[in-house]
Amino acid sequence: MSEKDIALEIRNVAKNYGNIKALRDISLTVHKGEIHALLGENGAGKSTLIKIISGEISSTEGTVVVNGKKLTTFHPTVSRSMGVAVVHQELSVFENMTVYENIFPYTEGKKAFVPKKKLIQEAQKSIERFGLNISPTEKVSNLTASAQQMVEILRALSENANIILLDEPTSGLNAKETEALMRILRQLREEGISIIYISHRIAEIVQISDCVSVLRDGCYMGTFVNDESLTEHMLISHMVGRDFEKSIYAKKVSAIKDDTPVAFEVQGFTSKKGIEDVSFSVRKGEILGVVGLEGSGTAELSRMLFGLQSREKGEIYFEGNKIPHINPTEMIRHGIMYLSNNRKDMGLYFNMSIMDNVVTPSLNSMTSGGLLSEHKMQDHTLEFVNEFSIVLDSIYDKPGSMSGGNQQKAMLSVCLGVHPKVMIINEPTRGIDVGAKLEILQFLDKLAKEGCTILCFSSDLPEIITLSDRVLIMNSGKNAGIIECDEISETSIMHLAVMDMKERAAWNENS
């Protein structure tokens, strides 16, 4: 290909943070109309490289060339003006604003006034271009996570971006939504737009990418054309630097017996909108997977179980006793902890140190003579740093200095600090590389064998099949059924997840 076909060039780029070398002499090329995957373990340097390209941080050494022009000033406005747009894993939509206001957020302050009617019309054209079922005047807070993500992509396109950086775009999507996103990305590729695609889902990368660049420990390991010879096994081996098993997933053989006592029971959980009469029980040491398509009520249910979202009626019994007040303070007092799927907004305190985050739920045990003991706090934090091999410079650093995977491990440390009897977990391995994912899956299994009861809400079906003794499927806000361990499969799960929807759609067509 000629230079005219090149959208982005990274030439000998390095990034240092003091003595830490986050990137070392990275050089790679992205062509126009190409889906270029970026693969590597947490801490490999992917996010650092994305931040340099998008102008969020500057490189220590090297050159970035965008559409034939050298990036001389590292600032998001400059990169955006050169045709670069980024959609981060943690979405940055304006939830209190409408869809059209999110798609065109930079119109205010421009010299040429654009009428509201014109913006709505242009937003509608963008929405129709991809066959999306979204109203331009709808508040973004009312949209599903997948729809919010599409609004971010439409915003990027409204800025005439021809290079779009996608960081873990499917981490919160189910299979149906992921396929819809893949269709849209292929359409963008056909229109000549270049996409840099970061994901830890190797099968997804093989499915969608034209080529894959691998980073390891801040170093460039090579770019591999995605042809018939490229396999998941090869990519993982390049990524981790050693031969790695083909799959971290294996169907679970449950050891939970019928006479195992029930630890956590939910009766008749109902909300004013969304959840209808959901009941189930979980035995001590059991892992109950909870699955559903977007809009099925899984997210609402997980929050209701911890008292983060109000319910109209319903009760929770812990070890046979009714919990009188369902709120976070009361749940923690009973030894019930909650892991959010949103590290940025609900998972960690980003303005506090890593140590302060980890010890927050355990402060009562961190005192000496009535005062907080720095020594106890340090020991408590370092115990989990070592347990999960959390990569950090100092426990006094803030979470923003860590990779997404290490942030996820820190969140898990926060929960485990109180030695919970029950854990309600959302997307436990979201945004985590294959090695760290295996660590966490094995740890959760070990935790359950030690007697901790786990409710695992996840959109990753292989993960659910690997972890779960039973699986509860949500459909349209209801408990559509519970599948026993021997019968758990992607087919059996999806059958219950979509069955009623299909029947309802057929009935609507014939009525």
C-alpha positions in Angstrom: 0.0 0.0 0.0 1.1 3.6 -0.7 1.5 6.3 2.0 -1.9 7.7 0.8 -3.5 4.5 2.2 -2.0 5.0 5.7 -4.3 6.5 8.3 -2.0 6.4 11.3 1.7 5.9 11.9 3.3 5.3 15.3 7.1 5.8 15.0 9.4 4.8 17.9 7.0 6.0 20.6 8.0 5.7 24.2 6.4 6.9 27.4 8.0 7.1 30.8 6.5 7.8 34.2 9.6 8.5 36.3 11.6 5.3 36.3 8.6 3.3 34.9 8.7 2.7 31.2 5.1 2.3 30.1 6.0 2.1 26.4 9.3 1.3 24.8 10.0 2.1 21.1 6.6 1.3 19.7 6.2 1.4 15.9 3.1 0.3 14.0 0.9 1.3 11.1 -2.9 1.5 10.6 -4.3 1.7 7.1 -7.4 3.4 5.9 -10.5 1.2 6.0 -8.9 -1.3 8.4 -10.0 -2.8 11.7 -6.7 -3.0 13.6 -6.9 -4.9 16.9 -4.6 -4.0 19.8 -4.0 -6.9 22.1 -2.0 -7.4 25.3 -2.3 -8.2 29.0 -3.3 -5.5 31.5 -0.3 -3.2 31.9 1.0 -4.0 28.5 0.6 -0.4 27.4 -2.5 -0.5 25.3 -4.4 2.3 27.2 -1.2 4.4 27.3 -0.8 4.2 23.6 -4.5 5.1 23.0 -4.2 8.1 25.3 -1.2 9.3 23.3 -3.0 9.0 20.0 -6.1 10.7 21.3 -4.0 13.5 22.8 -4.8 12.9 26.4 -1.1 12.5 27.3 2.1 13.3 25.5 4.8 10.8 24.5 8.2 10.9 26.0 9.8 10.0 22.7 8.8 9.2 19.1 6.3 10.6 16.5 2.6 10.1 15.8 1.5 10.9 12.3 -2.3 11.2 11.7 -3.5 11.3 8.1 -0.1 12.3 6.9 0.3 15.1 9.4 2.6 15.0 12.4 0.9 15.4 15.8 3.0 18.2 17.4 0.7 19.2 20.2 -0.8 16.5 22.4 -4.3 17.6 23.4 -7.7 16.0 22.8 -8.9 19.0 20.8 -6.0 18.8 18.4 -6.3 15.0 17.8 -10.1 15.5 17.3 -9.5 18.2 14.7 -7.2 15.8 12.9 -9.9 13.1 12.6 -9.3 11.0 15.8 -12.1 10.0 18.1 -12.0 7.7 21.1 -14.8 5.7 22.8 -13.5 4.6 26.2 -14.5 1.5 28.1 -16.1 3.7 30.8 -18.6 5.7 28.7 -18.5 9.5 28.8 -22.0 10.3 27.7 -23.9 13.2 29.2 -26.8 11.4 30.8 -28.8 14.5 31.6 -28.8 15.5 28.0 -30.7 14.2 24.9 -29.3 11.9 22.2 -28.9 14.7 19.7 -27.2 17.0 22.3 -24.7 14.1 22.9 -24.1 13.6 19.2 -23.4 17.3 18.7 -22.0 18.5 22.0 -19.6 21.0 20.6 -22.0 23.2 18.7 -22.4 25.8 21.5 -19.7 28.4 21.3 -19.2 28.0 17.6 -19.5 31.1 15.4 -22.2 29.7 13.2 -25.4 29.1 15.2 -27.1 25.8 14.3 -30.8 25.6 15.0 -32.1 22.9 17.3 -34.4 21.5 14.6 -31.4 21.1 12.2 -29.4 19.2 14.9 -32.3 16.9 15.5 -32.7 16.2 11.8 -28.9 15.5 11.4 -29.0 13.2 14.5 -31.9 11.3 13.0 -30.0 10.8 9.7 -27.0 9.4 11.7 -29.3 7.1 13.6 -31.1 5.8 10.5 -27.7 5.3 8.8 -27.1 2.3 11.1 -30.7 1.2 11.5 -30.8 2.0 15.2 -34.0 2.2 17.2 -33.2 5.4 19.1 -35.0 8.8 19.3 -32.8 11.9 18.9 -34.8 13.6 21.6 -34.6 10.8 24.2 -32.7 11.4 27.4 -29.5 9.4 27.3 -30.0 8.3 30.9 -33.0 6.3 29.6 -31.0 4.3 27.1 -29.4 0.9 27.5 -25.6 0.6 27.8 -25.3 -0.6 24.3 -27.4 2.3 22.9 -25.3 4.8 24.9 -22.2 3.3 23.3 -23.7 3.8 19.9 -24.4 7.4 20.7 -20.7 7.8 21.5 -19.8 6.3 18.1 -22.3 8.6 16.4 -20.7 11.6 18.2 -17.3 10.5 16.8 -18.7 10.3 13.3 -20.4 13.7 13.7 -16.9 15.2 14.2 -15.8 13.7 10.8 -13.5 11.3 12.5 -11.9 8.8 10.2 -9.9 7.0 13.0 -12.0 5.6 15.8 -10.4 4.1 18.9 -12.6 1.6 20.7 -11.5 0.4 24.1 -13.3 -2.8 25.2 -16.5 -1.9 23.3 -18.3 -5.2 24.0 -17.3 -5.6 27.7 -20.9 -4.8 28.9 -22.8 -6.2 25.9 -24.5 -9.5 25.4 -24.1 -11.7 22.3 -26.9 -10.1 20.3 -25.7 -6.6 21.0 -22.1 -7.6 20.2 -23.2 -8.9 16.8 -25.0 -5.7 16.1 -21.9 -3.7 16.9 -19.8 -6.0 14.7 -22.2 -5.3 11.8 -21.8 -1.5 12.3 -18.0 -1.7 12.5 -17.9 -3.7 9.2 -20.1 -1.0 7.6 -17.7 1.7 8.9 -14.7 -0.2 7.5 -16.4 -0.4 4.1 -16.8 3.4 4.2 -13.0 3.8 4.7 -13.0 4.6 8.4 -10.1 3.1 10.3 -10.8 1.4 13.7 -8.3 0.6 16.4 -10.1 -2.1 18.4 -9.0 -3.1 22.0 -10.5 -6.2 23.5 -9.5 -9.1 25.8 -12.1 -11.3 24.0 -9.7 -13.2 21.7 -12.4 -14.9 19.7 -14.0 -11.5 19.0 -10.7 -10.2 17.7 -10.2 -13.1 15.4 -13.8 -12.6 14.1 -13.6 -8.8 13.4 -10.1 -7.7 12.8 -8.0 -7.4 9.6 -4.8 -7.5 11.6 -3.6 -7.7 15.2 -0.8 -5.8 16.9 0.4 -7.4 20.2 2.0 -5.5 23.1 3.8 -7.1 26.0 5.3 -5.2 29.0 5.3 -2.0 27.0 7.0 -3.5 24.0 5.8 -4.1 20.5 5.8 -7.9 19.8 4.6 -7.6 16.1 1.6 -7.2 13.8 -0.1 -10.3 12.5 -2.4 -10.5 9.5 -5.7 -12.1 10.3 -5.8 -14.9 7.8 -6.6 -18.6 8.1 -3.3 -19.3 9.8 -4.0 -17.0 12.8 -5.4 -18.8 15.8 -6.5 -17.7 19.3 -3.8 -20.0 20.7 -1.1 -18.2 18.7 -2.3 -14.7 19.8 -2.4 -15.7 23.5 1.1 -17.1 23.3 2.4 -13.9 21.7 0.6 -11.9 24.3 1.8 -13.7 27.5 5.2 -14.7 26.2 4.7 -18.4 26.8 2.6 -21.3 25.5 -0.9 -21.0 26.9 -3.7 -23.4 27.1 -6.3 -23.0 24.3 -9.1 -22.1 26.7 -9.4 -21.0 30.3 -13.0 -22.2 30.3 -14.2 -25.7 31.3 -17.7 -26.9 32.2 -18.1 -27.0 35.9 -18.9 -30.2 37.9 -21.0 -29.0 40.9 -20.2 -30.4 44.3 -23.3 -28.7 46.0 -25.6 -31.3 47.6 -29.3 -31.0 48.1 -28.9 -31.0 51.9 -26.5 -28.0 51.8 -28.2 -25.2 53.9 -29.6 -22.2 52.1 -27.5 -19.1 52.8 -29.4 -16.4 50.8 -33.0 -16.4 49.8 -35.0 -13.8 47.8 -38.8 -13.8 47.8 -41.1 -11.8 45.5 -38.7 -9.0 44.5 -40.7 -6.5 42.5 -40.0 -2.9 41.4 -42.4 -0.3 40.1 -40.9 -0.7 36.7 -38.7 -3.6 35.4 -38.7 -6.4 38.0 -41.7 -8.6 38.6 -42.0 -11.2 41.4 -38.4 -12.6 41.3 -37.7 -15.4 43.8 -34.8 -17.8 44.2 -32.5 -19.3 46.8 -28.7 -19.9 46.9 -27.0 -22.5 49.1 -23.9 -22.0 51.1 -20.8 -22.2 48.9 -22.8 -22.2 45.7 -22.2 -19.9 42.7 -25.4 -18.9 41.1 -24.9 -17.3 37.7 -27.5 -14.7 36.6 -27.9 -14.0 32.9 -30.2 -12.0 30.7 -30.3 -9.9 27.5 -30.0 -6.1 27.8 -33.2 -4.9 29.3 -34.1 -8.2 31.0 -33.6 -6.7 34.5 -30.3 -8.3 35.5 -28.7 -4.9 36.3 -31.7 -3.6 38.2 -32.0 -6.9 40.2 -28.3 -6.8 41.3 -28.7 -3.3 42.6 -32.0 -4.1 44.3 -30.4 -7.0 46.2 -27.9 -4.7 47.8 -30.4 -1.9 48.4 -28.9 0.4 45.8 -32.2 0.6 44.0 -35.6 0.7 45.7 -38.1 -2.1 45.5 -41.9 -2.0 45.7 -42.0 -5.3 47.6 -40.0 -8.4 48.3 -37.9 -9.9 51.1 -34.4 -11.2 51.6 -33.5 -14.0 54.1 -29.9 -14.5 55.2 -29.2 -17.8 56.9 -32.9 -18.2 57.5 -33.5 -14.8 59.1 -35.2 -11.9 57.4 -33.1 -8.8 56.8 -35.3 -6.0 58.1 -33.8 -3.1 56.2 -32.3 -3.8 52.7 -29.6 -1.1 52.3 -25.8 -1.2 51.8 -25.0 -0.6 55.5 -27.2 -3.4 56.7 -26.1 -5.8 54.0 -22.4 -5.2 54.8 -23.2 -5.7 58.6 -24.6 -9.2 57.6 -21.4 -10.0 55.6 -23.0 -9.4 52.2 -20.8 -7.4 49.7 -21.4 -6.0 46.3 -19.0 -5.6 43.3 -20.1 -3.0 40.8 -19.6 -3.4 37.0 -18.7 0.3 36.8 -15.2 0.9 38.2 -15.3 4.6 37.4 -18.6 5.7 38.9 -19.5 3.1 41.5 -16.5 0.9 42.1 -13.6 2.9 43.4 -12.9 6.3 44.9 -10.6 7.7 42.2 -9.6 10.7 44.3 -8.4 8.5 47.2 -5.3 6.3 47.4 -5.4 2.6 46.6 -4.8 1.8 50.3 -7.7 4.0 51.4 -10.0 2.3 48.9 -9.1 -1.2 50.0 -9.5 -0.5 53.7 -12.7 1.5 53.6 -15.2 -1.3 54.4 -12.8 -2.6 57.1 -12.0 0.5 59.1 -13.3 -1.0 62.3 -10.5 -3.5 62.3 -7.9 -1.0 61.3 -7.7 0.8 64.7 -5.2 0.7 67.5 -5.9 2.6 70.7 -9.0 4.1 69.1 -7.0 5.6 66.2 -6.5 4.3 62.7 -3.3 2.4 62.5 -1.3 3.2 59.4 0.7 0.0 59.9 -2.5 -2.2 59.9 -3.8 -0.4 56.8 -0.6 -1.0 55.0 -0.5 -4.7 55.9 -4.1 -5.2 55.0 -3.6 -3.6 51.6 -0.4 -5.4 50.8 -2.0 -8.8 51.7 -4.4 -8.3 48.7 -1.8 -6.8 46.5 0.2 -10.0 46.9 -2.9 -12.2 46.7 -3.9 -10.9 43.3 -0.5 -9.9 42.0 -1.8 -6.3 41.6 0.7 -4.2 39.6 1.2 -0.8 41.1 4.0 1.6 42.0 2.8 2.5 45.5 -0.3 1.7 47.6 -0.5 5.5 48.1 -1.1 6.0 44.4 -4.6 6.7 43.1 -6.6 4.0 41.2 -6.3 6.0 38.0 -2.6 5.2 37.8 -3.4 1.4 37.4 -4.6 -0.5 34.4 -8.2 -1.5 34.2 -7.5 -5.1 35.1 -5.6 -4.1 38.3 -8.4 -1.7 39.2 -10.7 -4.7 38.9 -8.5 -6.7 41.3 -8.5 -3.7 43.7 -12.3 -3.7 43.7 -12.4 -7.4 44.5 -9.9 -6.7 47.4 -12.3 -4.0 48.8 -15.1 -6.6 48.9 -13.0 -9.4 50.4 -11.5 -7.3 53.2 -14.6 -7.8 55.4 -14.5 -11.7 54.8 -17.9 -11.8 53.2 -20.3 -14.6 53.6 -22.2 -13.6 50.4 -20.9 -11.7 47.4 -23.1 -10.1 44.7 -20.7 -9.7 41.8 -21.2 -7.8 38.5 -19.0 -8.7 35.5 -16.1 -10.0 37.7 -13.6 -10.2 34.8 -14.7 -7.2 32.7 -11.7 -5.6 30.9 -9.2 -8.2 32.2 -6.7 -10.0 30.2 -6.7 -13.8 29.8 -4.1 -14.5 32.5 -5.7 -12.3 35.1 -9.2 -13.6 34.1 -8.0 -17.2 34.9 -6.6 -16.0 38.2 -10.0 -14.5 39.2 -12.1 -17.4 38.0 -9.9 -19.8 40.0 -10.1 -17.5 43.1 -13.9 -17.2 43.0 -14.1 -21.0 42.7 -11.8 -21.3 45.7 -13.8 -18.7 47.6 -17.0 -20.7 47.1 -15.4 -24.0 48.2 -14.4 -22.2 51.4 -18.1 -21.5 52.0 -18.7 -18.1 50.5 -22.0 -17.9 48.6 -21.7 -16.0 45.2 -24.3 -14.4 42.9 -22.5 -13.8 39.7 -24.1 -11.4 37.2 -22.2 -11.7 33.9 -22.8 -11.2 30.1 -19.9 -13.6 29.4 -21.6 -17.0 28.8 -18.4 -19.1 28.8 -17.5 -17.5 32.2 -20.9 -18.3 33.6 -20.7 -21.9 32.4 -17.3 -22.2 34.0 -18.2 -20.7 37.4 -21.9 -21.6 38.0 -23.4 -24.5 39.9 -26.8 -23.2 38.6 -27.9 -20.4 36.3 -30.9 -18.1 36.8 -32.1 -16.6 33.5 -33.9 -13.2 33.5 -36.3 -12.4 30.7 -38.5 -9.2 30.6 -37.9 -8.5 34.3 -39.0 -12.1 35.4 -37.2 -15.2 36.5 -37.5 -17.2 33.3 -36.1 -20.4 34.9 -33.1 -21.9 36.7 -30.8 -24.4 34.9 -29.1 -27.1 36.9 -25.3 -27.6 36.4 -25.5 -30.7 34.2 -27.9 -28.9 31.8 -26.0 -25.6 31.6 -24.9 -24.6 28.0 -25.0 -21.5 25.9 -28.0 -23.0 24.0 -30.0 -23.8 27.1 -29.3 -20.3 28.5 -30.2 -18.4 25.3 -33.3 -20.5 24.8 -34.8 -19.2 28.1 -33.4 -15.7 27.6 -35.1 -15.1 24.2 -38.0 -17.6 24.1 -40.8 -15.4 25.5 -39.6 -12.5 23.4 -39.9 -14.5 20.2 -43.4 -15.8 21.1 -44.6 -12.3 22.0 -43.2 -10.9 18.7 -45.0 -13.7 16.7 -48.2 -13.1 18.6 -48.0 -9.3 17.8 -47.5 -10.0 14.1 -50.6 -12.2 14.0 -52.8 -10.1 16.1 
